[in-house]
């Protein structure tokens, strides 16, 4: 498979990118290099090779959750630009319209 200018234009449109002619040529060359590399990988015999899910056999060591009060509610509300007695206030967003 070869990447041509039409393919670059289509991918650029999908990715919302714009290229000048020199950029298209460079992108076309880079994409063709990637495909050549992938074709080279397809030559490898991978029969009987299990798919790699994790890079190591290590498992995550997680700390237990501990509930603690680092700051009070009043201290948290001090830095809020808008707040009432108990909560931080933010603009209401409904259907893409922002209202105060």
FIDO-281934 format. One record per residue: residue number from 1; residue in three letters; z negated, y negated, x negated of N, C-alpha, C, O in turn. Coordinates in nm, 2 decimals, decimal comma. Example, Ala and Ser with C-alpha at 12.3 -4.5 7.8 and 13.67 -1.06 7.14 Angstrom:
2
(rec 1; ALA; (-0,78; 0,57; -1,32); (-0,78; 0,45; -1,23); (-0,78; 0,33; -1,32); (-0,85; 0,33; -1,42))
(rec 2; SER; (-0,71; 0,22; -1,28); (-0,71; 0,11; -1,37); (-0,79; 0,00; -1,29); (-0,80; -0,11; -1,34))
***
This chain:
100
(rec 1; UNK; (0,00; 0,12; -0,08); (0,00; 0,00; 0,00); (0,00; -0,12; -0,09); (-0,07; -0,13; -0,19))
(rec 2; UNK; (0,08; -0,22; -0,05); (0,09; -0,35; -0,13); (0,05; -0,46; -0,03); (0,08; -0,46; 0,09))
(rec 3; UNK; (-0,02; -0,56; -0,09); (-0,06; -0,67; -0,01); (0,05; -0,78; -0,03); (0,09; -0,81; -0,14))
(rec 4; UNK; (0,10; -0,83; 0,08); (0,20; -0,94; 0,08); (0,14; -1,07; 0,13); (0,02; -1,07; 0,17))
(rec 5; UNK; (0,22; -1,17; 0,13); (0,17; -1,30; 0,18); (0,13; -1,30; 0,32); (0,03; -1,37; 0,36))
(rec 6; UNK; (0,20; -1,23; 0,40); (0,16; -1,22; 0,55); (0,02; -1,16; 0,56); (-0,05; -1,20; 0,65))
(rec 7; UNK; (-0,01; -1,05; 0,48); (-0,14; -0,99; 0,49); (-0,25; -1,09; 0,45); (-0,35; -1,10; 0,51))
(rec 8; UNK; (-0,22; -1,16; 0,34); (-0,32; -1,26; 0,29); (-0,34; -1,37; 0,39); (-0,45; -1,41; 0,42))
(rec 9; UNK; (-0,23; -1,41; 0,46); (-0,24; -1,51; 0,56); (-0,33; -1,46; 0,68); (-0,41; -1,53; 0,73))
(rec 10; UNK; (-0,30; -1,34; 0,72); (-0,38; -1,28; 0,83); (-0,53; -1,26; 0,79); (-0,61; -1,30; 0,88))
(rec 11; UNK; (-0,56; -1,21; 0,68); (-0,70; -1,20; 0,63); (-0,76; -1,34; 0,62); (-0,88; -1,35; 0,66))
(rec 12; UNK; (-0,69; -1,43; 0,57); (-0,75; -1,57; 0,55); (-0,78; -1,63; 0,69); (-0,88; -1,69; 0,71))
(rec 13; UNK; (-0,69; -1,60; 0,79); (-0,71; -1,65; 0,92); (-0,84; -1,59; 0,98); (-0,92; -1,65; 1,04))
(rec 14; UNK; (-0,85; -1,45; 0,97); (-0,97; -1,38; 1,02); (-1,10; -1,43; 0,95); (-1,20; -1,44; 1,02))
(rec 15; UNK; (-1,09; -1,47; 0,82); (-1,21; -1,51; 0,75); (-1,23; -1,66; 0,76); (-1,32; -1,72; 0,70))
(rec 16; UNK; (-1,14; -1,73; 0,83); (-1,14; -1,88; 0,84); (-1,13; -1,94; 0,70); (-1,21; -2,03; 0,67))
(rec 17; UNK; (-1,04; -1,90; 0,62); (-1,02; -1,95; 0,49); (-0,88; -2,02; 0,48); (-0,79; -1,98; 0,56))
(rec 18; UNK; (-0,87; -2,11; 0,39); (-0,74; -2,17; 0,37); (-0,70; -2,17; 0,22); (-0,79; -2,20; 0,14))
(rec 19; UNK; (-0,58; -2,13; 0,19); (-0,53; -2,12; 0,05); (-0,40; -2,20; 0,04); (-0,32; -2,20; 0,13))
(rec 20; UNK; (-0,39; -2,27; -0,07); (-0,26; -2,33; -0,10); (-0,17; -2,21; -0,16); (-0,22; -2,10; -0,17))
(rec 21; UNK; (-0,05; -2,24; -0,20); (0,04; -2,14; -0,24); (-0,01; -2,07; -0,37); (0,00; -1,95; -0,38))
(rec 22; UNK; (-0,06; -2,14; -0,46); (-0,12; -2,09; -0,59); (-0,24; -2,00; -0,55); (-0,26; -1,89; -0,61))
(rec 23; UNK; (-0,32; -2,04; -0,46); (-0,44; -1,96; -0,42); (-0,40; -1,83; -0,35); (-0,46; -1,73; -0,37))
(rec 24; UNK; (-0,29; -1,84; -0,27); (-0,24; -1,72; -0,20); (-0,19; -1,62; -0,31); (-0,21; -1,50; -0,30))
(rec 25; UNK; (-0,12; -1,67; -0,41); (-0,06; -1,58; -0,51); (-0,18; -1,51; -0,59); (-0,17; -1,39; -0,62))
(rec 26; UNK; (-0,28; -1,59; -0,62); (-0,40; -1,54; -0,69); (-0,47; -1,43; -0,61); (-0,51; -1,33; -0,66))
(rec 27; UNK; (-0,49; -1,47; -0,48); (-0,56; -1,38; -0,39); (-0,48; -1,25; -0,37); (-0,53; -1,14; -0,36))
(rec 28; UNK; (-0,35; -1,26; -0,36); (-0,26; -1,14; -0,35); (-0,27; -1,05; -0,47); (-0,28; -0,93; -0,46))
(rec 29; UNK; (-0,28; -1,11; -0,59); (-0,29; -1,03; -0,71); (-0,43; -0,96; -0,71); (-0,44; -0,85; -0,75))
(rec 30; UNK; (-0,54; -1,04; -0,68); (-0,67; -0,98; -0,68); (-0,68; -0,86; -0,58); (-0,74; -0,76; -0,61))
(rec 31; UNK; (-0,63; -0,88; -0,46); (-0,63; -0,78; -0,36); (-0,56; -0,65; -0,40); (-0,60; -0,54; -0,38))
(rec 32; UNK; (-0,44; -0,68; -0,47); (-0,36; -0,56; -0,51); (-0,44; -0,49; -0,63); (-0,43; -0,37; -0,64))
(rec 33; UNK; (-0,51; -0,56; -0,71); (-0,59; -0,50; -0,81); (-0,70; -0,41; -0,75); (-0,73; -0,30; -0,80))
(rec 34; UNK; (-0,76; -0,46; -0,65); (-0,86; -0,38; -0,58); (-0,81; -0,26; -0,52); (-0,86; -0,15; -0,53))
(rec 35; UNK; (-0,69; -0,27; -0,45); (-0,63; -0,15; -0,39); (-0,59; -0,05; -0,50); (-0,60; 0,07; -0,48))
(rec 36; UNK; (-0,54; -0,10; -0,62); (-0,50; -0,01; -0,73); (-0,62; 0,07; -0,78); (-0,62; 0,19; -0,80))
(rec 37; UNK; (-0,74; 0,00; -0,79); (-0,86; 0,06; -0,83); (-0,91; 0,17; -0,73); (-0,95; 0,28; -0,77))
(rec 38; UNK; (-0,90; 0,13; -0,60); (-0,94; 0,23; -0,50); (-0,85; 0,35; -0,50); (-0,89; 0,46; -0,48))
(rec 39; UNK; (-0,72; 0,33; -0,52); (-0,63; 0,45; -0,53); (-0,66; 0,54; -0,65); (-0,66; 0,66; -0,64))
(rec 40; UNK; (-0,71; 0,48; -0,76); (-0,75; 0,55; -0,88); (-0,88; 0,63; -0,84); (-0,89; 0,75; -0,88))
(rec 41; UNK; (-0,97; 0,58; -0,76); (-1,09; 0,65; -0,72); (-1,05; 0,77; -0,63); (-1,12; 0,87; -0,63))
(rec 42; UNK; (-0,95; 0,75; -0,55); (-0,90; 0,86; -0,46); (-0,85; 0,98; -0,53); (-0,84; 1,09; -0,48))
(rec 43; UNK; (-0,82; 0,97; -0,66); (-0,77; 1,08; -0,74); (-0,89; 1,17; -0,78); (-0,86; 1,29; -0,82))
(rec 44; UNK; (-1,01; 1,13; -0,77); (-1,12; 1,21; -0,81); (-1,15; 1,32; -0,71); (-1,13; 1,30; -0,59))
(rec 45; UNK; (-1,18; 1,44; -0,76); (-1,22; 1,55; -0,68); (-1,36; 1,54; -0,64); (-1,45; 1,55; -0,72))
(rec 46; UNK; (-1,39; 1,51; -0,51); (-1,52; 1,49; -0,46); (-1,57; 1,60; -0,37); (-1,67; 1,59; -0,29))
(rec 47; UNK; (-1,49; 1,71; -0,37); (-1,53; 1,83; -0,29); (-1,67; 1,88; -0,33); (-1,70; 1,90; -0,45))
(rec 48; UNK; (-1,76; 1,90; -0,23); (-1,89; 1,95; -0,26); (-1,99; 1,85; -0,31); (-2,10; 1,88; -0,34))
(rec 49; UNK; (-1,95; 1,72; -0,32); (-2,04; 1,61; -0,36); (-2,10; 1,55; -0,24); (-2,04; 1,51; -0,15))
(rec 50; UNK; (-2,24; 1,56; -0,23); (-2,31; 1,50; -0,12); (-2,30; 1,35; -0,12); (-2,31; 1,29; -0,23))
(rec 51; UNK; (-2,29; 1,28; -0,01); (-2,28; 1,14; -0,01); (-2,42; 1,08; -0,06); (-2,52; 1,14; -0,03))
(rec 52; UNK; (-2,41; 0,97; -0,13); (-2,53; 0,91; -0,18); (-2,58; 0,81; -0,08); (-2,52; 0,72; -0,03))
(rec 53; UNK; (-2,71; 0,84; -0,04); (-2,77; 0,75; 0,06); (-2,86; 0,65; -0,01); (-2,86; 0,53; 0,02))
(rec 54; UNK; (-2,94; 0,70; -0,10); (-3,03; 0,61; -0,17); (-3,01; 0,63; -0,32); (-2,96; 0,73; -0,37))
(rec 55; UNK; (-3,03; 0,52; -0,40); (-3,01; 0,53; -0,54); (-3,11; 0,61; -0,61); (-3,08; 0,66; -0,72))
(rec 56; UNK; (-3,23; 0,62; -0,56); (-3,34; 0,70; -0,62); (-3,41; 0,79; -0,52); (-3,39; 0,77; -0,40))
(rec 57; UNK; (-3,49; 0,88; -0,57); (-3,57; 0,96; -0,48); (-3,70; 0,90; -0,45); (-3,79; 0,95; -0,38))
(rec 58; UNK; (-3,73; 0,78; -0,50); (-3,85; 0,71; -0,48); (-3,87; 0,67; -0,34); (-3,77; 0,64; -0,27))
(rec 59; UNK; (-3,99; 0,67; -0,29); (-4,02; 0,62; -0,15); (-4,09; 0,48; -0,17); (-4,16; 0,46; -0,27))
(rec 60; UNK; (-4,08; 0,40; -0,07); (-4,14; 0,27; -0,07); (-4,30; 0,29; -0,06); (-4,35; 0,37; 0,02))
(rec 61; UNK; (-4,36; 0,21; -0,14); (-4,51; 0,21; -0,13); (-4,55; 0,08; -0,05); (-4,53; -0,03; -0,10))
(rec 62; UNK; (-4,60; 0,10; 0,07); (-4,63; -0,02; 0,15); (-4,77; -0,04; 0,15); (-4,86; 0,05; 0,15))
(rec 63; UNK; (-4,81; -0,17; 0,15); (-4,95; -0,21; 0,16); (-4,99; -0,20; 0,31); (-4,91; -0,23; 0,40))
(rec 64; UNK; (-5,11; -0,18; 0,34); (-5,16; -0,18; 0,48); (-5,16; -0,33; 0,53); (-5,19; -0,42; 0,45))
(rec 65; UNK; (-5,13; -0,34; 0,65); (-5,14; -0,48; 0,71); (-5,29; -0,51; 0,73); (-5,36; -0,44; 0,79))
(rec 66; UNK; (-5,32; -0,63; 0,69); (-5,46; -0,68; 0,70); (-5,45; -0,81; 0,78); (-5,38; -0,91; 0,73))
(rec 67; UNK; (-5,52; -0,82; 0,89); (-5,52; -0,95; 0,97); (-5,62; -1,04; 0,90); (-5,74; -1,01; 0,88))
(rec 68; UNK; (-5,57; -1,16; 0,87); (-5,67; -1,26; 0,81); (-5,62; -1,40; 0,85); (-5,50; -1,42; 0,88))
(rec 69; UNK; (-5,71; -1,49; 0,86); (-5,68; -1,62; 0,91); (-5,68; -1,71; 0,78); (-5,78; -1,76; 0,73))
(rec 70; UNK; (-5,55; -1,74; 0,73); (-5,54; -1,83; 0,62); (-5,56; -1,98; 0,65); (-5,62; -2,05; 0,58))
(rec 71; UNK; (-5,49; -2,02; 0,77); (-5,51; -2,16; 0,81); (-5,55; -2,15; 0,96); (-5,52; -2,06; 1,03))
(rec 72; UNK; (-5,61; -2,26; 1,00); (-5,65; -2,27; 1,14); (-5,53; -2,32; 1,22); (-5,43; -2,37; 1,17))
(rec 73; UNK; (-5,54; -2,31; 1,35); (-5,44; -2,36; 1,44); (-5,42; -2,51; 1,43); (-5,31; -2,56; 1,43))
(rec 74; UNK; (-5,53; -2,58; 1,42); (-5,53; -2,73; 1,40); (-5,46; -2,76; 1,27); (-5,38; -2,86; 1,26))
(rec 75; UNK; (-5,48; -2,69; 1,16); (-5,42; -2,72; 1,03); (-5,27; -2,69; 1,04); (-5,19; -2,76; 0,98))
(rec 76; UNK; (-5,23; -2,59; 1,12); (-5,09; -2,55; 1,13); (-5,02; -2,66; 1,21); (-4,90; -2,69; 1,19))
(rec 77; UNK; (-5,08; -2,72; 1,31); (-5,02; -2,82; 1,40); (-5,01; -2,95; 1,33); (-4,93; -3,04; 1,37))
(rec 78; UNK; (-5,09; -2,98; 1,23); (-5,09; -3,11; 1,16); (-4,95; -3,14; 1,10); (-4,91; -3,26; 1,11))
(rec 79; UNK; (-4,88; -3,04; 1,05); (-4,75; -3,07; 0,99); (-4,63; -3,05; 1,08); (-4,51; -3,08; 1,05))
(rec 80; UNK; (-4,65; -3,02; 1,21); (-4,55; -3,00; 1,31); (-4,50; -3,14; 1,35); (-4,59; -3,23; 1,39))
(rec 81; UNK; (-4,37; -3,17; 1,35); (-4,32; -3,30; 1,40); (-4,36; -3,33; 1,54); (-4,39; -3,45; 1,57))
(rec 82; UNK; (-4,35; -3,23; 1,63); (-4,39; -3,25; 1,77); (-4,48; -3,13; 1,81); (-4,45; -3,02; 1,78))
(rec 83; UNK; (-4,59; -3,16; 1,87); (-4,68; -3,06; 1,92); (-4,77; -3,11; 2,03); (-4,78; -3,23; 2,04))
(rec 84; UNK; (-4,82; -3,02; 2,11); (-4,92; -3,06; 2,21); (-5,05; -3,01; 2,16); (-5,07; -2,99; 2,04))
(rec 85; UNK; (-5,15; -2,99; 2,24); (-5,28; -2,95; 2,20); (-5,29; -2,81; 2,13); (-5,37; -2,78; 2,05))
(rec 86; UNK; (-5,19; -2,72; 2,17); (-5,20; -2,58; 2,13); (-5,08; -2,53; 2,06); (-5,08; -2,43; 1,98))
(rec 87; UNK; (-4,96; -2,59; 2,08); (-4,83; -2,53; 2,04); (-4,74; -2,63; 1,97); (-4,75; -2,75; 2,00))
(rec 88; UNK; (-4,65; -2,58; 1,89); (-4,54; -2,66; 1,83); (-4,44; -2,67; 1,94); (-4,40; -2,57; 2,00))
(rec 89; UNK; (-4,39; -2,79; 1,95); (-4,28; -2,82; 2,05); (-4,15; -2,82; 1,98); (-4,13; -2,87; 1,87))
(rec 90; UNK; (-4,05; -2,76; 2,05); (-3,91; -2,77; 2,00); (-3,82; -2,80; 2,11); (-3,85; -2,78; 2,23))
(rec 91; UNK; (-3,69; -2,85; 2,08); (-3,60; -2,88; 2,18); (-3,56; -2,75; 2,26); (-3,55; -2,64; 2,20))
(rec 92; UNK; (-3,53; -2,76; 2,39); (-3,49; -2,65; 2,47); (-3,34; -2,64; 2,45); (-3,26; -2,73; 2,45))
(rec 93; UNK; (-3,29; -2,51; 2,42); (-3,15; -2,49; 2,40); (-3,11; -2,39; 2,51); (-3,15; -2,27; 2,51))
(rec 94; UNK; (-3,02; -2,43; 2,59); (-2,97; -2,35; 2,70); (-2,81; -2,36; 2,71); (-2,77; -2,47; 2,73))
(rec 95; UNK; (-2,74; -2,25; 2,69); (-2,60; -2,26; 2,70); (-2,53; -2,35; 2,60); (-2,42; -2,40; 2,63))
(rec 96; UNK; (-2,59; -2,36; 2,48); (-2,53; -2,44; 2,38); (-2,56; -2,59; 2,38); (-2,53; -2,66; 2,29))
(rec 97; UNK; (-2,62; -2,63; 2,49); (-2,66; -2,77; 2,50); (-2,81; -2,79; 2,46); (-2,89; -2,71; 2,49))
(rec 98; UNK; (-2,83; -2,89; 2,38); (-2,97; -2,92; 2,33); (-3,02; -3,04; 2,41); (-2,95; -3,14; 2,43))
(rec 99; UNK; (-3,14; -3,02; 2,47); (-3,20; -3,13; 2,54); (-3,35; -3,15; 2,49); (-3,41; -3,05; 2,44))
(rec 100; UNK; (-3,40; -3,26; 2,50); (-3,54; -3,29; 2,45); (-3,63; -3,27; 2,57); (-3,75; -3,29; 2,55))
***
